[in-house]
Structures are given as structure tokens and as C-alpha cells.
Amino acid sequence: MTEPLANGTRVEVEGFRGVACIVLGPEQVWEPATYLAEDEDGTEVWLEDPSGEGEWVDGGGSRVRVVMVGDDHEWTVDAGDCTPLSEDDYCSECGQVGCYGDGRAVDESS
């Protein structure tokens, strides 16, 4: 099993080739609030709260939330489609992999 991607890891995502993304965390799912009630037979049952209240919780699966560098739209992708990047692999301004428009020096020796 591979190590989970830490929040803040920069990755390239299959399907978004050429653009760096930042891992925000695991996929989130809505967990509605519940309450304990009795049915007609007197049996205790858990029911979904009709108020619509609840909370977002980690999905516990293999999907993660990412955002492209320089963007604000969240995407949910399979963690197996993510390849970690080093800080020098992409432009910190536009997010393009291989771009050095942010002024970082390019290592010409490799």
C-alpha cells in the first residue's frame, strides 16, 4: 500500500497533465445529523434529523481533494492518479510543470 498524500503536497494529476495541483486533504462526504427515536413498536431507531444539519467528514476512501496552483476550484481525484512533484518541477505562479517564469533558476547540469 502506498503512503497517503499529505495535505499541501504538490502533485501532477492524470487528466490534468502539465499543471501542478495542491492536495487539500481526503474527499469529504456529508454526514447528516441523527437522533434517537422510538418507532410504533417501541423499538429505538436512529433517524436523520429533518433540519438538514450535519457535518462534512473525511470519506475514508482513496480519493483526495486538490486545487490547481493559481486556481481556486476544488477537484476530487483518485490518489493513485497523483504523482508528487518537487518544488522545482513547476512554476509557483502559473502552476505549469516545467515553467520557470517565477524566477527560479533552472539547473542546466541535468
Protein Blocks (a to p, Z undefined) as FASTA:
>chain_A
ZZdddehiacddehiaoiacddfbdcddddddddddddfkopacddddfklpacdddehi
abdcdddehiabdcdddfklpccddfklpcfklopghiaklopacdfkZZ
